[in-house]
Amino acid sequence: MSNTGLFLRAAAVGAAVTANVLTAAAEQATSPNGVKTLSPDGAIKTTGTWSLGTRAGDFVFVAGMRGIDPKTNTLVAGDEARIRQAFLNMKLIAESEGAGLRDAVRIVVYVTDMFRFRPLVNKVQEELWGQGPYPPRTIVEVDRLNQDDIFEVEGTFYAPAKK
């Protein structure tokens, strides 16, 4: 077989393998039990072995979101702006499955300085949720977050699956 023939055969095998990998990745987006992995347009890009969120039945689970600008995938400047962006990142993922902030059944907040950041968290939550009702919230002070960030929020949302 000529070098050209070997090259064409290798290219065909490579294309078939790529197609199989892409098909397998698409199939993995929903687990055998129906858990759907979420990665909506306009969201931040993950940088590791995690997903932005999942849907399981009538619930949407959003991973810990930080104040990352989805356009640049870099941290937003300013404490309050960064906290707001993290909430907006969480909101975008929830909305991709038909839930809004008022559909949050629980949120967990991580801050690196309770005294400094809890008042900002409260301010941003009031801005985004209005006068309430607010979801149940756990807020925990941690020693350190990824990229030495100051804030992270995760949420669980109720969004009845469309039948």
Buried (B, 14 or more C-beta within 10 A) or exposed (E): EEEEEEEEEEEEEEEEEEEEEEEEEEEEEEEEEEEBBBBBEEBBEEEEEEBBBBBEEEBBBBBBBBBBBBEEEEBBEEBBBBBBBBBBBBBBBBBBBBBEBBBBEBBBBBBBEEEEBBEBBEEBBEEBBEEEEBBEBEBEEEEEBEEEBBBBBBBBBBBEBEE
